Amino acid sequence: MARVLLFGRLADLAGWREREIPAATLAELRGWIAGEDPALFEALQAPAVRTAVDQELVNLDVALRPESEVAFLPPMSGG
């Protein structure tokens, strides 16, 4: 199972910050989220939301290992 981390408004929307989700690919993980929480899935589709797998930013679908960490990062503000 992949360890999924949500930050900022994404965590607030979902009501959780960390969860184990069964998925073999990033696309499968997004599909699982779509089925469980359509509002969160919609928020993850925003162009400014970045995705990191094992602490590396990714733009495409990637394979996940059972110990993979997937982080969804909303836009940050500050300076």
The first five atom37 places (N, CA, C, CB, O) and aatype in JSON, in Angstrom:
{
  "aatype": [12, 0, 1, 19, 10, 10, 13, 7, 1, 10, 0, 3, 10, 0, 7, 17, 1, 6, 1, 6, 9, 14, 0, 0, 16, 10, 0, 6, 10, 1, 7, 17, 9, 0, 7, 6, 3, 14, 0, 10, 13, 6, 0, 10, 5, 0, 14, 0, 19, 1, 16, 0, 19, 3, 5, 6, 10, 19, 2, 10, 3, 19, 0, 10, 1, 14, 6, 15, 6, 19, 0, 13, 10, 14, 14, 12, 15, 7, 7],
  "atom_mask": [
    [1, 1, 1, 1, 1],
    [1, 1, 1, 1, 1],
    [1, 1, 1, 1, 1],
    [1, 1, 1, 1, 1],
    [1, 1, 1, 1, 1],
    [1, 1, 1, 1, 1],
    [1, 1, 1, 1, 1],
    [1, 1, 1, 0, 1],
    [1, 1, 1, 1, 1],
    [1, 1, 1, 1, 1],
    [1, 1, 1, 1, 1],
    [1, 1, 1, 1, 1],
    [1, 1, 1, 1, 1],
    [1, 1, 1, 1, 1],
    [1, 1, 1, 0, 1],
    [1, 1, 1, 1, 1],
    [1, 1, 1, 1, 1],
    [1, 1, 1, 1, 1],
    [1, 1, 1, 1, 1],
    [1, 1, 1, 1, 1],
    [1, 1, 1, 1, 1],
    [1, 1, 1, 1, 1],
    [1, 1, 1, 1, 1],
    [1, 1, 1, 1, 1],
    [1, 1, 1, 1, 1],
    [1, 1, 1, 1, 1],
    [1, 1, 1, 1, 1],
    [1, 1, 1, 1, 1],
    [1, 1, 1, 1, 1],
    [1, 1, 1, 1, 1],
    [1, 1, 1, 0, 1],
    [1, 1, 1, 1, 1],
    [1, 1, 1, 1, 1],
    [1, 1, 1, 1, 1],
    [1, 1, 1, 0, 1],
    [1, 1, 1, 1, 1],
    [1, 1, 1, 1, 1],
    [1, 1, 1, 1, 1],
    [1, 1, 1, 1, 1],
    [1, 1, 1, 1, 1],
    [1, 1, 1, 1, 1],
    [1, 1, 1, 1, 1],
    [1, 1, 1, 1, 1],
    [1, 1, 1, 1, 1],
    [1, 1, 1, 1, 1],
    [1, 1, 1, 1, 1],
    [1, 1, 1, 1, 1],
    [1, 1, 1, 1, 1],
    [1, 1, 1, 1, 1],
    [1, 1, 1, 1, 1],
    [1, 1, 1, 1, 1],
    [1, 1, 1, 1, 1],
    [1, 1, 1, 1, 1],
    [1, 1, 1, 1, 1],
    [1, 1, 1, 1, 1],
    [1, 1, 1, 1, 1],
    [1, 1, 1, 1, 1],
    [1, 1, 1, 1, 1],
    [1, 1, 1, 1, 1],
    [1, 1, 1, 1, 1],
    [1, 1, 1, 1, 1],
    [1, 1, 1, 1, 1],
    [1, 1, 1, 1, 1],
    [1, 1, 1, 1, 1],
    [1, 1, 1, 1, 1],
    [1, 1, 1, 1, 1],
    [1, 1, 1, 1, 1],
    [1, 1, 1, 1, 1],
    [1, 1, 1, 1, 1],
    [1, 1, 1, 1, 1],
    [1, 1, 1, 1, 1],
    [1, 1, 1, 1, 1],
    [1, 1, 1, 1, 1],
    [1, 1, 1, 1, 1],
    [1, 1, 1, 1, 1],
    [1, 1, 1, 1, 1],
    [1, 1, 1, 1, 1],
    [1, 1, 1, 0, 1],
    [1, 1, 1, 0, 1]
  ],
  "atom_positions": [
    [[0.84, -1.19, 0.0], [0.0, 0.0, 0.0], [0.87, 1.24, 0.0], [-0.95, 0.0, 1.21], [1.88, 1.3, 0.7]],
    [[0.48, 2.21, -0.78], [1.22, 3.47, -0.82], [0.79, 4.35, 0.36], [0.98, 4.21, -2.17], [-0.37, 4.38, 0.75]],
    [[1.75, 5.05, 0.9], [1.48, 6.02, 1.97], [1.19, 7.35, 1.29], [2.71, 6.13, 2.98], [2.05, 7.9, 0.6]],
    [[-0.01, 7.87, 1.47], [-0.44, 9.1, 0.81], [-0.48, 10.23, 1.84], [-1.82, 8.92, 0.13], [-1.05, 10.08, 2.92]],
    [[0.13, 11.35, 1.47], [0.17, 12.53, 2.34], [-0.53, 13.68, 1.65], [1.63, 12.91, 2.69], [-0.31, 13.94, 0.46]],
    [[-1.37, 14.38, 2.39], [-2.04, 15.58, 1.89], [-1.58, 16.76, 2.73], [-3.59, 15.43, 1.94], [-1.35, 16.63, 3.93]],
    [[-1.46, 17.9, 2.1], [-1.01, 19.1, 2.8], [-2.0, 20.24, 2.57], [0.39, 19.51, 2.33], [-2.77, 20.24, 1.61]],
    [[-1.95, 21.21, 3.48], [-2.73, 22.44, 3.34], [-4.21, 22.2, 3.15], [0.0, 0.0, 0.0], [-4.83, 21.39, 3.85]],
    [[-4.78, 22.92, 2.2], [-6.23, 22.87, 1.98], [-6.69, 21.49, 1.53], [-6.63, 23.9, 0.95], [-7.86, 21.14, 1.73]],
    [[-5.8, 20.7, 0.92], [-6.17, 19.34, 0.5], [-6.48, 18.47, 1.71], [-5.05, 18.71, -0.34], [-7.46, 17.72, 1.71]],
    [[-5.66, 18.57, 2.74], [-5.89, 17.83, 3.98], [-7.17, 18.32, 4.66], [-4.69, 17.96, 4.94], [-7.94, 17.52, 5.19]],
    [[-7.38, 19.61, 4.64], [-8.6, 20.17, 5.24], [-9.84, 19.65, 4.52], [-8.57, 21.71, 5.21], [-10.82, 19.28, 5.15]],
    [[-9.79, 19.62, 3.21], [-10.92, 19.15, 2.4], [-11.2, 17.67, 2.66], [-10.64, 19.38, 0.91], [-12.36, 17.28, 2.81]],
    [[-10.15, 16.87, 2.7], [-10.31, 15.42, 2.87], [-10.64, 15.02, 4.3], [-9.05, 14.71, 2.43], [-11.31, 14.01, 4.53]],
    [[-10.18, 15.81, 5.27], [-10.38, 15.44, 6.66], [-9.32, 14.47, 7.18], [0.0, 0.0, 0.0], [-9.48, 13.89, 8.25]],
    [[-8.25, 14.29, 6.41], [-7.14, 13.44, 6.84], [-5.85, 13.97, 6.21], [-7.38, 11.96, 6.44], [-5.88, 14.65, 5.18]],
    [[-4.73, 13.66, 6.83], [-3.43, 14.11, 6.32], [-2.56, 12.96, 5.82], [-2.69, 14.86, 7.4], [-1.68, 13.15, 4.98]],
    [[-2.8, 11.78, 6.34], [-2.0, 10.62, 5.96], [-2.87, 9.39, 5.94], [-0.81, 10.42, 6.92], [-3.71, 9.18, 6.82]],
    [[-2.67, 8.56, 4.91], [-3.48, 7.36, 4.78], [-2.75, 6.35, 3.92], [-4.86, 7.69, 4.18], [-2.0, 6.72, 3.02]],
    [[-2.97, 5.08, 4.18], [-2.43, 4.0, 3.36], [-3.5, 3.63, 2.33], [-2.01, 2.74, 4.24], [-4.65, 3.36, 2.69]],
    [[-3.11, 3.63, 1.05], [-4.07, 3.35, -0.02], [-3.48, 2.29, -0.94], [-4.42, 4.65, -0.81], [-2.33, 2.41, -1.37]],
    [[-4.26, 1.25, -1.25], [-3.76, 0.2, -2.14], [-3.77, 0.68, -3.59], [-4.6, -1.08, -1.99], [-4.83, 1.0, -4.13]],
    [[-2.6, 0.74, -4.21], [-2.51, 1.15, -5.61], [-1.16, 0.73, -6.17], [-2.71, 2.68, -5.75], [-0.14, 0.79, -5.49]],
    [[-1.16, 0.31, -7.44], [0.07, -0.1, -8.11], [0.66, 1.02, -8.96], [-0.19, -1.33, -8.98], [1.84, 1.0, -9.29]],
    [[-0.18, 2.0, -9.31], [0.28, 3.13, -10.11], [-0.35, 4.42, -9.57], [-0.07, 2.94, -11.61], [-1.32, 4.38, -8.81]],
    [[0.21, 5.53, -9.96], [-0.35, 6.81, -9.55], [-1.76, 6.98, -10.13], [0.56, 7.98, -10.01], [-2.64, 7.5, -9.45]],
    [[-1.98, 6.53, -11.36], [-3.32, 6.62, -11.97], [-4.33, 5.78, -11.17], [-3.27, 6.15, -13.45], [-5.46, 6.21, -10.96]],
    [[-3.92, 4.61, -10.74], [-4.8, 3.75, -9.95], [-5.12, 4.41, -8.61], [-4.15, 2.36, -9.72], [-6.25, 4.34, -8.13]],
    [[-4.14, 5.04, -8.01], [-4.35, 5.74, -6.75], [-5.35, 6.88, -6.93], [-3.01, 6.28, -6.2], [-6.26, 7.05, -6.11]],
    [[-5.18, 7.66, -8.0], [-6.13, 8.75, -8.28], [-7.53, 8.2, -8.52], [-5.66, 9.56, -9.5], [-8.52, 8.8, -8.09]],
    [[-7.63, 7.05, -9.19], [-8.93, 6.42, -9.41], [-9.58, 6.0, -8.11], [0.0, 0.0, 0.0], [-10.79, 6.14, -7.93]],
    [[-8.77, 5.48, -7.2], [-9.29, 5.08, -5.89], [-9.83, 6.31, -5.15], [-8.18, 4.38, -5.04], [-10.91, 6.27, -4.57]],
    [[-9.07, 7.4, -5.19], [-9.5, 8.64, -4.54], [-10.8, 9.15, -5.18], [-8.4, 9.73, -4.63], [-11.7, 9.61, -4.48]],
    [[-10.89, 9.08, -6.5], [-12.09, 9.54, -7.21], [-13.33, 8.79, -6.73], [-11.93, 9.36, -8.73], [-14.39, 9.38, -6.56]],
    [[-13.18, 7.49, -6.51], [-14.3, 6.69, -6.04], [-14.67, 6.94, -4.59], [0.0, 0.0, 0.0], [-15.84, 6.85, -4.22]],
    [[-13.68, 7.26, -3.77], [-13.91, 7.48, -2.34], [-14.31, 8.91, -2.01], [-12.67, 7.11, -1.57], [-15.12, 9.14, -1.12]],
    [[-13.73, 9.87, -2.72], [-13.94, 11.29, -2.37], [-13.86, 12.15, -3.63], [-12.89, 11.76, -1.31], [-12.81, 12.71, -3.93]],
    [[-14.98, 12.25, -4.36], [-14.97, 13.03, -5.61], [-14.51, 14.48, -5.44], [-16.34, 13.02, -6.22], [-13.86, 15.02, -6.33]],
    [[-14.83, 15.1, -4.33], [-14.41, 16.49, -4.11], [-12.89, 16.59, -3.98], [-15.1, 17.07, -2.83], [-12.28, 17.52, -4.52]],
    [[-12.28, 15.65, -3.28], [-10.83, 15.63, -3.18], [-10.21, 15.37, -4.54], [-10.37, 14.58, -2.17], [-9.24, 16.03, -4.92]],
    [[-10.75, 14.41, -5.28], [-10.24, 14.12, -6.61], [-10.29, 15.37, -7.49], [-11.05, 12.98, -7.26], [-9.33, 15.67, -8.19]],
    [[-11.39, 16.08, -7.44], [-11.53, 17.32, -8.21], [-10.45, 18.33, -7.81], [-12.93, 17.94, -8.0], [-9.84, 18.96, -8.68]],
    [[-10.21, 18.47, -6.52], [-9.19, 19.4, -6.04], [-7.79, 18.99, -6.51], [-9.23, 19.49, -4.51], [-6.95, 19.84, -6.8]],
    [[-7.54, 17.69, -6.58], [-6.22, 17.2, -7.02], [-5.98, 17.47, -8.49], [-6.1, 15.7, -6.74], [-4.83, 17.47, -8.94]],
    [[-7.04, 17.72, -9.27], [-6.9, 17.98, -10.69], [-6.47, 19.42, -11.0], [-8.2, 17.68, -11.39], [-6.13, 19.72, -12.14]],
    [[-6.49, 20.29, -10.0], [-6.1, 21.69, -10.22], [-4.67, 21.74, -10.76], [-6.22, 22.52, -8.92], [-3.8, 21.02, -10.27]],
    [[-4.42, 22.59, -11.76], [-3.08, 22.65, -12.36], [-1.97, 23.0, -11.38], [-3.08, 23.65, -13.47], [-0.82, 22.6, -11.58]],
    [[-2.28, 23.74, -10.33], [-1.25, 24.16, -9.38], [-0.9, 23.09, -8.34], [-1.7, 25.42, -8.68], [0.08, 23.25, -7.62]],
    [[-1.68, 22.03, -8.26], [-1.39, 20.95, -7.3], [-0.28, 20.08, -7.88], [-2.68, 20.1, -6.99], [-0.4, 19.55, -8.99]],
    [[0.79, 19.93, -7.11], [1.94, 19.13, -7.54], [1.87, 17.77, -6.86], [3.28, 19.84, -7.21], [1.28, 17.62, -5.78]],
    [[2.48, 16.78, -7.49], [2.51, 15.43, -6.94], [3.96, 14.99, -6.83], [1.7, 14.44, -7.83], [4.74, 15.13, -7.77]],
    [[4.31, 14.45, -5.67], [5.65, 13.9, -5.45], [5.52, 12.43, -5.09], [6.41, 14.69, -4.34], [4.69, 12.05, -4.27]],
    [[6.34, 11.61, -5.71], [6.41, 10.2, -5.39], [7.82, 9.94, -4.87], [6.07, 9.28, -6.63], [8.81, 10.18, -5.56]],
    [[7.88, 9.44, -3.66], [9.17, 9.19, -3.01], [10.06, 10.44, -3.05], [9.89, 8.01, -3.67], [11.25, 10.37, -3.33]],
    [[9.44, 11.57, -2.76], [10.09, 12.88, -2.62], [10.65, 13.43, -3.92], [11.19, 12.79, -1.63], [11.55, 14.27, -3.9]],
    [[10.13, 12.97, -5.06], [10.49, 13.53, -6.36], [9.22, 13.96, -7.08], [11.29, 12.49, -7.22], [8.27, 13.18, -7.17]],
    [[9.21, 15.19, -7.58], [8.04, 15.68, -8.3], [7.86, 14.89, -9.59], [8.18, 17.18, -8.61], [8.82, 14.62, -10.31]],
    [[6.62, 14.52, -9.87], [6.3, 13.77, -11.08], [5.16, 14.47, -11.81], [5.92, 12.29, -10.75], [4.34, 15.14, -11.2]],
    [[5.13, 14.3, -13.13], [4.08, 14.89, -13.95], [3.24, 13.83, -14.65], [4.67, 15.82, -14.98], [2.15, 14.13, -15.14]],
    [[3.73, 12.61, -14.7], [3.06, 11.54, -15.42], [2.72, 10.41, -14.47], [3.94, 11.03, -16.57], [3.08, 10.43, -13.3]],
    [[2.01, 9.42, -15.0], [1.72, 8.23, -14.23], [3.02, 7.48, -13.96], [0.68, 7.32, -14.96], [3.86, 7.35, -14.85]],
    [[3.18, 6.99, -12.76], [4.36, 6.2, -12.41], [3.93, 4.98, -11.61], [5.39, 7.06, -11.6], [2.87, 4.98, -10.97]],
    [[4.75, 3.94, -11.66], [4.5, 2.75, -10.86], [4.8, 3.06, -9.4], [5.35, 1.54, -11.36], [5.72, 3.82, -9.09]],
    [[4.02, 2.47, -8.52], [4.24, 2.63, -7.08], [4.67, 1.3, -6.49], [2.95, 3.15, -6.38], [4.18, 0.24, -6.89]],
    [[5.57, 1.36, -5.54], [5.97, 0.18, -4.77], [5.11, 0.16, -3.5], [7.52, 0.2, -4.42], [4.51, 1.18, -3.15]],
    [[5.04, -0.96, -2.83], [4.26, -1.01, -1.58], [4.73, 0.01, -0.55], [4.35, -2.4, -0.99], [3.93, 0.48, 0.27]],
    [[6.02, 0.36, -0.57], [6.53, 1.32, 0.41], [6.6, 2.74, -0.12], [7.91, 0.89, 0.87], [7.17, 3.62, 0.53]],
    [[6.02, 3.0, -1.3], [6.06, 4.34, -1.88], [5.31, 5.35, -1.03], [5.48, 4.32, -3.29], [4.32, 5.04, -0.36]],
    [[5.81, 6.58, -1.08], [5.16, 7.71, -0.43], [4.71, 8.67, -1.52], [6.12, 8.42, 0.61], [5.51, 9.1, -2.35]],
    [[3.43, 9.0, -1.52], [2.87, 9.92, -2.51], [2.36, 11.14, -1.76], [1.71, 9.25, -3.35], [1.54, 11.03, -0.85]],
    [[2.86, 12.31, -2.15], [2.44, 13.55, -1.51], [1.77, 14.44, -2.54], [3.66, 14.28, -0.85], [2.29, 14.64, -3.64]],
    [[0.61, 14.98, -2.18], [-0.09, 15.93, -3.01], [0.11, 17.3, -2.37], [-1.61, 15.57, -3.17], [-0.25, 17.52, -1.21]],
    [[0.68, 18.22, -3.15], [1.11, 19.51, -2.63], [0.3, 20.65, -3.26], [2.6, 19.72, -2.88], [0.42, 20.9, -4.46]],
    [[-0.5, 21.33, -2.47], [-1.23, 22.48, -3.03], [-0.29, 23.65, -3.2], [-2.43, 22.87, -2.12], [0.84, 23.62, -2.69]],
    [[-0.72, 24.69, -3.91], [0.12, 25.88, -4.02], [0.43, 26.43, -2.63], [-0.57, 26.97, -4.88], [-0.42, 26.44, -1.75]],
    [[1.64, 26.87, -2.46], [2.06, 27.44, -1.17], [2.17, 28.95, -1.33], [3.43, 26.83, -0.7], [2.45, 29.47, -2.41]],
    [[1.94, 29.63, -0.23], [2.17, 31.08, -0.24], [3.13, 31.42, 0.89], [0.83, 31.87, -0.09], [3.33, 30.62, 1.81]],
    [[3.68, 32.56, 0.83], [4.64, 32.96, 1.87], [5.85, 33.59, 1.21], [0.0, 0.0, 0.0], [5.87, 33.82, 0.0]],
    [[6.82, 33.87, 2.01], [7.96, 34.49, 1.39], [9.1, 34.67, 2.32], [0.0, 0.0, 0.0], [10.15, 35.18, 1.93]]
  ]
}
